[in-house]
Amino acid sequence: MLEKVTDPEKTERQAGQDKPEIHVDIERSAEPEKYRAKREGVFKLEQVSVDYNGALAVSEVSMDVWRNHITALIGPSGCGKSTLIRSFNRMNDLIPAANVEGRILYHGQDLYGDDIDPVEVRKRIGMVFQKPNPFPKSIYDNIAFGPRVLGMEGDMDETVEKALTGAALWDEVKDRLDSNAFGMSGGQQQRLCIARCLAVEPDVILMDEPCSALDPISTGKIEDLMLELKNDYSIVIVTHNMQQAARVSDLTAFLIVELDADEKHRFGRLVEYDETEKIFTNPSDKRTEDYVTGKVG
């Protein structure tokens, strides 16, 4: 059984009490050791590999993901970024050919343990996909869908307003909640999907290239939203946009494509994982430097 994880600071904010101090990047840059000492683990990946029908997709990834941080996964197409992020909330379970090896610990619990309910996992660890995928329902019913299915208690109007406010969308749609979600712009639809995720009160939000189908203005709104949301949530994002990773993430993992021994199958492998500033200004591996500077892609 997946144990409930509580965040005292988040509970205070939800109760309307004084907000805690926000730790800005200046503090992190000035005192990196002190900043690292404050980190609290959310995920711990131990030699995680994923294959499809025996064909390796990503190999032996070990890394930690921290609470209230934005962690970016970058790398060329085919390096297994999306496959890896889908393993964080057992979305790969929905693909019969997929097989996950190694261990993914969530607050110390093995997500792939026999006693773990995948539905509960996906409630705690929500996902926003590459293309906005609103339901063919009203804006209101899109947000209310998850809480209703899960039998969550409380005032539904309040739940909907809270989720839309959290996704910076309430002021734009509060007068047309009964309108079909398909009538919204692409950027609004993506924020609606984020609000739909927030409505079930997750602990972690996974984002698989959430801005790839959006214009620059909408992308900017999503990025601003991510920076606000990390005060209450832990976020893992897959992105091909190097500038985006540099702008929003605290830590960045770089994966590369390799060939197997027969040189027939491509798979991904983690090359380097560190603070984003270091990855983009002083990486430890030449392959990382070549990728982030555009020498290879």
C-alpha positions, 0 to 999 in steps of 0.5 A: 500500500502506498503511504500518504506523503504530507508536506507541512509547508503545503498544508499551511498554504492550503489552510491560508496560514503564513507562507514560508520563505521562498528560496531564490536562485541567488541563495542557491548560487551563493551557498550551494552546499547549504542548498543541497543540504536542504534537499529532500528526496522524492524519487531514487532510481537504482539501475533502472532499465526499460525494454520493449519485447526485449529491445532495450530502450533505456539502460541502467539509469540511477539518479535522485529527484528532489522535492520542490525542484524542477528536474529536466531530462534532455537528450537527442530523440530516441534516447529514452527520455519519454520512456524513462519519465513514464516509468516514474508513475507506471504508465509503461504498465499500460504497454504490454510489451514494456518491461521495467528492471531495477528499482524506483523508490518513491519516498522510500517505497518501491513503486513496482512492489507487489503491494502497490496499486498503480492507480494510486501511483498515478493519482500521487504522480500526475502526468501532462502530455506533449499535446493537450488532451482535454476531454470532450466535455465542459471546462468544469467537467474536465476538472471535476472528472478525476475527483469524481472518479476517485470519490474525493470528498469536498465541495466540487465547485471549490475544487474546480476553482482551486485547480484552475487558479493553481494553473493560472487559468481561473480568471480566463475561464470563470465566466464560461465553465460550461463551455466545451474545452475544445473551444479553448486555445492550445495554450489554455488547453494545456493549462487545463490539463495541468489543472486537471492534474492538480485537481486530484492533489498529486505530490509530483507532476510529470511533464512530457514535452508540455510546450512542444505544440505551443507558441512562444507566448503560451510556452512562456505562460507554462514556464512561469506556471512551472516556476510557481507550482514547484513551491507546492509540487515536485516537477520532472520535465522532458524537453528538447528545448535547451533554453527551456531547460536552462530557464526553468529547471534546478537539475538536468539529466542528459541522456545519449543514444548508444548502440548495442553490441550488435550495433542494431538497436539504439537505446538511451543511457544517462551521461550526466546529472547535475545542477542545471547551471553546471550542466550548461556552463561547466559540464563534466563530460565532453558529450554533454558539452557538445550537446548543450552547445549544439555541436551534436544533436 
